[in-house]
Amino acid sequence: MDVLSDVLDVLKFKGCLYFTTNFGSPWGVNVPHYKNTARFHLVTQGSCWITVNNCPESIFLRNGDFLIIPHGAAHEMRDELGNEAPPLDTQADGTFDDEGNFLLGDSESERITRLVCGHFEFDNGFQHPLLEQLPSYILIKKEESERISWFNQALLVMASEAGDNKLGHDEILKRMSEILFIHTVRLWSEREVETANFLAAVTDPKIGRSLNALHAQPNCRWTVEDLAKSAGMSRTAFAEQFSRLTGMTPMQYVTIWRVQKAQRLLIENDVSVEWVASQVGYESVAAFSRVFKKVSGEGPGAFRRNNKLASESIH
């Protein structure tokens, strides 16, 4: 499994479509902040303005534009700047048409905005530099997507499926949204070639090799020297490049990744703490427990119990 897929698997990334819209001018809505989510909006007809919380400028979206808000920040959406944007929860009981589109504004208006809106969920308590280093929003304009045939085709499929109620279209939309999230993040990383971030580390020919080696075998007794050797670099050059791109030292990343892998193993398997420790590179349960508690704030046993209780309370 490649590094990006491995990270998203541990984070339990999944796309969850929640509505398509039919908004008639004038309209506006204030979408609240949600933890552990990345929101997206695809314009399939008309246009709108989106103002993301703590961002100085509003974003104008037209038909074919795709916007992701990686950290689930609160944002206002409206057809014209200056229009009222009441909170979403005060409009959540709004009407839906026969096709399941969420309706706002004047249904008789000649200016209709249609959107495919959704979010991607990540498990509570799981963090990773991949997500933390993403910007407040990522905008893929129609003109940019049209230059990349596979991305444009994915957007067209999503737009087509959103307007159709054929068998299985919900699952298709969820899978398409997941694919689009991954490709959007890749495009952003390629666009921001001068920006240091985790994806830049993954795609770096040398640092990427070391990350692939670590993710393939997290149970190895990795040292900086070992990782540098897998990258084909000197220890000093490797450590400097790794830290510059990821924002942490190689061994800090090794520790964080091992603990996150351990968290997932503890939640999803009825196995001993000793076994989990061995799977993430610790021969000593005591050493594993100390590191786990330092990163997670609680020991592995308490982490497992609390997460099972939380899961049971949800269900």
Helices and strands as residue ranges (DSSP letters): H 3-10, E 14-24, E 28-31, E 37-45, E 47-52, E 59-62, E 66-69, E 75-78, G 88-90, E 101-105, E 112-121, H 129-132, E 138-140, H 142-146, H 149-162, H 169-191, H 198-203, H 207-216, H 224-231, H 235-246, H 250-268, H 273-279, H 285-296, H 300-314
